[in-house]
Amino acid sequence: MTPASTTGHRGFKFDDLERLAPLLFALLENAPEYVVLLSPTGVIRTMNRTVAGVSMLESIGRSLFDYLEPESREVARASIERAVATGEAQTYECVGCGPHGRPTRYESRVGAIREDGEVVALLLIAHDISKRVAMEAELRASQEQLELAVAASGLGLWEWHLDSDTVVWDEVMRELHGLAPGQVPRNFAAVVETLHPDDRAGLVARAREVASVEDFVEFEYRILKPEGAIVWLLVRGKPIKDDHGRVIKMMGGVVDITARKQADEALRREEERYKSLIATLAEGIIVVDLSGQVITCNPSAERILGLGRRQLYDPIGLSSPFRAIHDDGSPFPVESWPAVLALRTGEPQVGAIMGIYRTDGVLAWISVNAQPLYHDGSPAPYAVVASFFDISDRKRADAERERLFGEEQRARRRAVILAEAGKLLVSQRDIHAALAEFVHRLVPELADLAAVELLDEDGQFGLSRRVSVAAGDPELEARYVDLRRRLPLAADGPLLEVLHRDEVRLSSTRPGAPLLPLPGIPATDDYLAPRLRYRAIALVPLIARGRPLGVLLVATRGRALGPDELSLIEELALRAAQVIENARLYTEMEVALARREEFIAVASHELRTPLTPIVLQVDRLIRRARGEGEFSAAACLPKLGVIQRQADRLHRLIEELLDVSRITGGRLKIEVEDVDYAELLRATVEHFAEPLARAGCEARVTAPLYASGRTDRTRFEQIVSNLLANAMKYGGGKPIEIDLSQDGETITLSVRDHGIGISTKDQARIFQRFERAVSERHYGGLGLGLWVARHVSEAMGGGISVTSAPSTGSVFVVKLPRLVAEAR
């Protein structure tokens, strides 16, 4: 059987609960409250902590009332009995033994634990409220002290309850307004009636403003006392809001400031009289005491310094808002200012020139006089009066004259350098000799080193590039040129980067910092590396008509390069680039003229070549027709065949010349139609059967049975014809392989010969007009076939390329869209 001591009503087992209690109270052991499980009669069954000097085993089984002060036992007993009787939780305050054995005030809440509708146990939670009670006592004491302080200060307190429009004044408020007890206003409208008529609208507006802010708001206003006296009051108010953020009332205080207002008015009148004496002076006047506070300041001083009197806090101390400079631009420390010196030495300061940086960033120049002020009998000054004139206009005029003079000198120097450099650049036919004189003109007047690095034919700074350098040392210059001939510049180096970006690059260091190495000089070069180091290095691209030509290097060792010098260097680089480009164009023009003469001679020869057989054969036919020989088909057909072949050749030559005119004039027309590329290719090759036989070339055609598309039939035949003619010319006596394939929407035509081949350097050139990889003396033609084939391919949206090597033949590949768009 379960012992009676551990069994509650109707089978409630305290032992079961006690076995679970360690788990529960493990969660509550750090809680600040006492958590106690009681029997309905108040006997402790278990708890989360004990009082000092009592163990947990000693506490369990004892009555709760043993731990309460006598005056608290009855209220605790009554609350426990009500909880048992009603089953509802009860709350009460009591004084009991605290955790350290001292009496402690608790707020306790006891609740019933039911089983089958009956109360079988009670749960008590006791919260220590000793600190709260002490704070409430302190608050009451503070409230009493506050009321005493308010009464002593003459501060009147007021409240305005917005919901009921009720105004509450304390006794001081009534006395400030001079009203009898029965005359105190009870609503806001009545309060407004007590104000001076001119201030009523302002108070109403500020009352609305107070309702929308969180902090106190101040407002000065006048009231009319019943006897007619005007009193100035300062009111401070703040809104009070409920839990929902709604303003429910306003409260604040009022103090009489009439005496302060009267003093302010008297001071204002005195200041007005004083200011009237100095306000008309153009000279700035400011009086400052020993602490740096401004005693007085006239409008001219405020205008010159750019600050009002209230902003001029400590204008001669460490917190001065101004930064000053001497006439030469050096810093003007505060301890050397005329006013500071006059205060420290007692000696007047006359005619000091100061540059003052105002707070708006404007530099104002002033001429300052400072006079110390003494009290009677005092050996030390108590203040200083500083008078100053604004001489900014005069300083600006002087600076402008100096600037204009400097600009004139720089412009003259610039013009001289540009004129002499331009003359040097155009004075010689040899551009490289002119560039050598050009860079030597820049050293040492403009720089310590000047160099022009030109690109080679491949657009790189390779070994074949031309270099002109001036460094004031012939041996240094010779070694620089020798290095450039032995060592190409890196493709990712700064010179090529400057060219690619078309931008000027200026590198410089601060005075005293390590000098910069010249780009492209290896650190391993024991002679050049330590000598070619500079403080400032400018890399300027040489570009003309969008064509990169090279880079101009300008370096200085003892000084930096300013904006004017950099602009001059850019102008020099522009002129040098124009001269280099003009020289290049002149050379190209001479080459073009030579090629034109050569072409005219070749064209005349090529056109005369077919005409000669035609004339001879026609003459023979005429003689036979006159009876000078047999005039039969067998005798005439060979001669007519010669005429036909030469006429065809003449026709092709003329067509090539016409194509040159159409292409260069932008009149090449593409007229597309549905075609079978394979059939068109075979027909074109078959048309060349006789020329192929004469050249001893076997044409091997590889093509699909059918390759449909849209293209210009005539132009496609022209491409095939030109490539076949080229293959027969340079691969005579050897087979020619012609392949046609279709890959998606692309048609690829390949013509391979086994002739003399083309070197790598000539492969790009052969597609230019009038160009050949070999002499026209050994191979005829106008040099237009591949040029025309390239332009026709591109006009149809495709392109042509070649793969070749000397003595191995060539492969020309043409890629065209299967469906060519018609265009002009």
DOLUMRO-459826 format. One record per residue (C-alpha): z, y, x. Coordinates in steps of 0.1 Angstrom, whole numbers, plus 2048, in hexadecimal, padded with zeros to 3 digits. Example, Ala and Ser with C-alpha at 12.3 -4.5 7.8 and 13.67 -1.06 7.14 Angstrom:
84E7D387B/8477F5889/
//
This chain:
800800800/7F982480B/81A837813/8228507F9/82486B813/7FF86881A/7F28647F7/7ED8817DF/7E88837BA/7D08697AC/7C98587CD/7C28777E3/7C886B806/7D488581F/7D186B83A/7AC869834/7AA88F835/7C0890854/7A9877865/78B88F85D/79F8AE866/79A8AC88C/7758AC886/7788CA86F/7918DD883/77D8D78A3/7648EF893/78090888A/7969078A9/7869278B7/78693A896/79D959895/7AC94F873/7C793586B/7B8919857/7D3904846/7D28E682E/7F08E7817/7FE8D07FD/8018E07DA/8258E97E2/81D8FB803/8248DF81C/80D8E083B/7F78C283E/7E18CE85B/7D68EF86B/7BE8FB886/7D990B89C/7FF91089F/81692C8A8/8269308CA/8419178D2/8388FF8B6/8228E08BA/8098D38A1/81F8B5899/83D8CB892/8298E287B/81A8C6865/8328BD849/8448DF84A/8428F982E/82B916832/84792D827/85A924847/84193985B/842958844/859976845/872976828/862994818/840982816/84C960809/84D9697E4/82A9787E3/81C95A7F6/82F9417DF/8229537C0/7FD9527CD/80092D7D5/80E9257B3/7F29397A2/7D89277B6/7E79057AB/7EB90F787/7C9920782/7B490F79E/7A79317A8/7A993F7CB/7C49597D1/7C69757EC/7E69857F8/7F4997817/81398B829/82598D84A/82996C85D/82E95E87F/810966896/8009508B0/8179608CB/83795D8B6/8379828AB/83698D886/81299287C/8029A085C/7E998984C/7D198A830/7D2967821/7BB955808/7C69357F9/7AF91E7E5/7B48FE7D2/7A58DC7DA/7A08C77BB/79B8A27B4/794896791/79C8B8784/7BE8BB794/7C98D07B2/7D18B77CE/7D28CF7EB/7CF8F37F6/7BA904811/7C9923820/7B693B837/7CB957847/7BA974858/7CD98B871/7CB9AF863/7E69BE879/7CC9D488C/7BC9E086B/7DE9EA85D/7E69FD87D/7C5A0E87C/7CAA19858/7EBA28862/7DBA3B87F/7C0A47867/7D9A5584F/7EAA6786C/7C9A75878/7C1A80855/7E1A94854/7DAAA4876/7B6AAC86B/7C3ABE84C/7DBAD2861/7BFADB87A/7A8AE685E/7C2AFC84F/7CAB0C871/7A5B12879/79CB24859/781B0A851/77AB0682D/770AE3820/759ADC803/748ABF7F1/72BABF7D8/727A9F7C3/702A9E7BA/704A8679C/71DA9C789/713ABD79A/738AC27A2/744AD97BE/766AD47CD/775AF07E4/795AEF7F7/7AEB0C7F8/79EB1B818/77CB1D807/78BB307EA/79CB48801/77DB4E816/76AB587F6/788B6E7EA/789B5C7C8/7A6B567B2/7AFB317AA/79EB32789/77EB41797/774B247AE/750B197A6/74DAF6798/728AF079C/70CAF87B5/6FDB147A0/71FB2679F/721B227C5/6FFB337C9/70BB507B4/726B587CE/70BB5F7E9/6FAB7F7F2/6DAB817DD/6C4B817FC/6D3B60808/6D3B4B7E8/6B0B3D7EB/6B6B3380F/6D6B20806/6C4B0D7EA/6A8B04802/6C0AF881D/6D3AE3803/6B3AD07FC/6AEACC822/6D1ABE827/6C9AA280E/6ACA96823/6BDA94845/6D8A7E855/6EBA9786A/6FEAB8864/6E9AD785B/6F6AFA861/6EEB1984D/6FBB3D850/6FDB52830/70FB70821/726B71803/731B8E7ED/757B8F7E8/763B9C7C6/76DBBD7D6/749BC17E3/74FBB7808/733BA481A/73FB8682E/72BB70845/731B4A842/725B2D856/721B0D842/71CAEA850/713ACE838/709AA9839/6FDA9181E/711A72815/6FDA54809/706A357F6/6FEA11800/6DAA167F2/6D3A34807/6D6A4D7EA/6E6A6E7F0/705A707DA/716A8E7E7/716AA9802/735AB4815/73CACC831/74FAEB83D/74DB1183D/75AB2A856/75BB50856/744B5E872/744B82867/755B8E887/73CB7B89C/71FB8A889/72DBAD88D/731BA78B2/70DB9A8B5/700BB88A2/712BD08B9/705BBD8D8/6E2BBD8CA/6E3BE38C5/6F0BE78E8/6D5BD18F6/6BABE48E2/6C5C048F2/6C5BF5915/6A3BE4910/694C04904/69AC13926/688BF893A/671BE8920/655C01928/655BF994D/638BE595B/64FBDA977/663BBA970/688BBE971/6A1BA1970/6C7BA2977/6D7B81982/6FCB7A989/70BB649A4/709B4598E/6E4B4A988/6E7B56964/6D0B71959/6E3B9094F/6C5BA4943/69FBA1945/684BB8939/663BAE927/64EBB5946/663B9B959/65FB8293D/639B8893C/635B85962/64BB66965/63EB56945/661B4E937/678B5F91F/69BB69929/6ABB4B918/694B3492C/69DB4594D/6BBB30954/6C6B33979/6A5B42985/6B3B459A9/6C6B259AC/6BFB009B3/6B5AFB98E/69CB1898F/67DB10979/666B20993/656B139B3/64EB2E9CC/636B319EA/631B4AA06/613B60A0A/603B45A21/609B29A07/627B19A19/646B11A04/65EB2D9FD/681B1D9FB/69AB2A9E1/6B3B349FC/69AB4CA0A/691B5E9EA/697B839EB/6B1B829CE/6C4B669DF/6C4B77A01/6D0B989F0/6EDB859E0/6F6B72A00/6F3B8EA19/6FABACA03/6DABBDA12/6BDBC99FD/69CBB7A00/67CBCB9FE/657BC29FA/65AB9C9FB/639B8B9F0/63FB6B9DB/628B539C9/63AB469AA/62DB27998/635B2D974/63EB1195C/61BB1294D/60DB0A970/5FFB2E976/606B3C999/612B60996/615B769B5/631B909B5/63EBAA9CD/664BA99CB/680BC29D2/6A4BB59CF/6C3BCB9CE/6E7BBD9CE/700BCB9B4/725BD19BC/744BD79A7/759BF49B2/76EBEA9D0/75EBC89D3/74FBBE9F5/738BA49E7/71DBA89CD/722B9A9AA/6FDB9B9A1/6DBBA49AC/6C0BB999C/69CBAE9A5/67EBC399D/65BBB69A3/637BBF99D/61CBA6993/602BA79AF/5EFB889A3/5CFB9C99C/5D0BAB9BF/5D6B889CE/5BAB799BA/5A3B949C5/5ACB8E9E9/5A9B699E4/587B6D9D3/57AB829F0/586B68A09/577B4D9F3/555B5E9F0/555B65A16/55DB41A1D/542B35A05/52AB4DA15/532B3FA38/530B1BA2B/50FB22A19/500B32A38/50BB14A4D/4FEAFCA33/4DDB0EA31/4D9B0EA57/4E1AE9A59/4CAAE0A3C/4AEAF5A4A/4B0AE8A6D/4B4AC4A61/497AC7A4A/482AD6A65/48BABAA7D/482AA0A62/45FAADA5C/457AB9A7F/44CA97A8C/433A7EA80/44AA61A8B/465A5FA71/47CA4BA88/47AA66AA3/481A80A89/4A0A6DA7C/4ADA6BAA0/4ABA91AA4/4B9A95A80/4DAA81A87/4DEA93AA9/4DDAB4A97/4FCAAAA82/511AA2AA0/529AB2AA9/525AD0A91/52AABBA71/537A9AA7D/541A85A9B/528A6AA92/509A69A7E/4F2A4BA79/4D5A41A63/4D2A1CA5C/4B0A13A4B/4A99F3A38/4909DAA46/4729CDA33/4879B3A21/49F9CEA14/4BB9C4A2B/4CC9D2A4A/4BD9B7A60/4B49B7A84/4929C8A7E/4A29E6A6E/49FA09A7F/4BFA1BA89/4C4A3FA94/4E6A4AAA0/4F8A68AB0/51BA66ABD/51CA80AD9/51CA64AF3/4FBA55AFF/50BA34B0A/51DA30AE9/4FDA37AD6/4E9A1EAEB/503A03AE6/504A0AAC0/4DEA06ABE/4DF9E6AD3/4FA9D8ABC/4E59DFA9E/4C79CDAAE/4DC9AFAB6/4F29ACA97/4E69B0A72/4FE9BFA59/50E9A8A3F/4FC9A5A1E/51D9ADA0C/5279CAA24/52F9EDA19/50D9FCA23/4FA9E5A0B/5149EA9F0/510A109F2/4EBA0B9EE/4EE9F39D1/506A0A9BF/4F4A2A9C8/514A3C9CF/524A4F9EC/542A3F9FB/55BA54A0E/578A43A21/593A58A31/5B7A56A3E/5D4A6DA3F/5DBA81A5F/5EEA6BA78/5E3A4AA67/5CFA30A79/5A9A39A7B/590A25A67/576A0EA78/552A16A73/5419FCA5B/52D9E1A6C/53F9E3A8E/54F9C1A96/5739C3AA1/56A9ACABE/5549C6ACE/56C9D3AE9/5579F2AF0/54B9FEACE/5699F4AB8/583A0BAC7/56BA28ACC/55BA28AA9/57AA2FA95/57DA4EA7F/593A61A67/577A66A4D/558A51A47/53DA59A2E/522A40A24/505A51A11/4E9A3CA02/4C5A47A0B/4B2A429EB/491A529E1/47EA4B9C0/497A309B8/48FA1E9D8/4ABA159F0/4A2A1FA14/4C2A1DA28/4E4A2EA2D/4EFA4EA3F/511A4AA51/525A69A59/547A66A69/561A7FA76/57FA78A8C/596A96A8C/592AA3A68/58AA98A45/569A9EA33/56EAB8A17/55AABB9F7/542AD5A05/53BAC0A24/536AA1A0F/51EAB49F9/50BAC0A18/509A9CA25/4FBA90A03/4E1AACA04/4D7AA2A28/4D5A7DA1D/4BFA879FF/4A7A9BA16/4A6A7FA30/49FA65A14/482A7BA07/473A7EA2A/477A59A30/467A51A0F/44BA6AA15/444A5AA37/443A38A26/42CA44A0B/416A55A26/414A34A39/40DA21A19/3F2A3BA10/3E1A36A32/3E3A10A2D/3D6A14A09/3B9A2AA16/3B1A10A30/3B29F5A16/39CA099FF/382A0DA1B/3869E8A22/3829DF9FE/3639F59FA/3549E4A18/35E9C1A0A/3539CA9E7/3319D79F4/32D9B7A09/3389A09EC/3219B29D3/3049B29EC/30898D9F4/2FD9809D2/2E399C9CE/2D19929EE/2C896E9E2/2BF97C9C0/2A79959CF/29897B9E7/2939619CC/28597B9B3/26C9869CE/2619639D4/25D95C9AF/24897C9AC/2319719C9/22C94F9BA/22595F998/2099739AA/1F99539B7/2089539DA/2169309D5/21B9159BC/22A92299C/23990498C/25B8FA97C/2638E499A/25D9019B2/26E91C99D/28D90B98F/29F9099B0/29992E9B6/2A4936992/2C3921998/2CB9369B6/2C69569A2/2DD949986/2F993F99E/2F89609B0/2F697398F/31595F983/3279689A4/31D98C9A0/32998B97C/34B97E986/34F9989A1/3479B4988/35F9A596F/37A9A4989/3749C9990/3759D096A/3959BD967/3A49D2982/39B9F196E/3A99E294E/3CA9D795D/3D19F7971/3C7A0B952/3DD9F693B/3BF9EC926/3C19C692B/3BD9B7908/3CB9948FE/3B99858DF/3C99648D5/3BB9478C1/3C39228BB/3B990D8D9/3BD8EB8E9/3C98F390C/3BF8D1919/39B8D490B/3998F8917/3A48ED93A/38B8D093C/36E8E7930/37690194A/3788E8967/3578D895B/3478FA95C/3508FB981/3408D9988/3238E799D/3399009B1/3528E49B7/3368CD9C3/3298E89DB/34C8ED9E9/3508C89ED/3708C89D8/3798AD9BF/38B8BB9A1/3A68A3993/3B28AD971/3D28A0962/3D88AC93E/3E489E91D/3CA894903/3D38B18ED/3E98D08F3/3E78E88D6/3F190D8D8/3E59308D4/3D89448F1/3BB95B8FD/3A0942905/38D95991C/3AC963930/3B893F933/396936941/398954958/3B9947966/3AB92496C/38B93197B/39D949993/3B492D99F/3989149A2/38392E9B6/3A19349CC/3A690F9D2/3819099DA/3819279F2/3A091DA06/39F8F7A01/3798F0A04/3708CBA09/3918BF9FC/39C8B49D9/3AC8CB9C0/3C78BE9A9/3C98D0987/3E78C7970/3EE8D394D/40F8CB93B/4228D691D/4488DA91D/4558E58FB/4459078F6/43990C919/417903928/4178FC94D/3F68FD962/3F78F1986/3DA8F499F/3E08E39C0/3C88E69DE/3CA8D6A01/3BD8F3A14/3CA90AA2F/3EB913A1C/3FE935A1C/41B940A31/43C94AA21/43996FA2A/416970A1A/41E95E9F9/42A97E9E7/40E9939F5/3F197D9E9/3F89879C5/3F29AC9CD/3D19BE9C9/3B79BA9E4/3CF9A39F8/3C7983A0B/3DB96CA21/3BC96AA38/3A1980A44/383988A2D/36C981A4A/37295CA46/37795BA20/364970A08/36F9809E8/37F9A09DD/3A39959E0/3A899A9BA/3A89769AB/3CE96F9AF/3D79939A6/3C3991985/3D196E97E/3F597C982/3F099996B/3DE984951/3FA96A952/41498594D/400996931/40297591E/427973923/42795B941/42695C967/41794D986/4279409A6/41D92E9C6/42B9149DD/41B9109FE/41D90CA23/403910A3F/3EC8F2A43/3FB8E0A24/3E88F0A08/3F59049EA/4018FD9C7/3FC91A9AE/41191598E/40A92A96E/423928951/418936930/42793590D/41691B8F7/4139368DC/4079568ED/40E9768D9/3F098C8D4/3F59AD8E7/3E29C98F8/
//
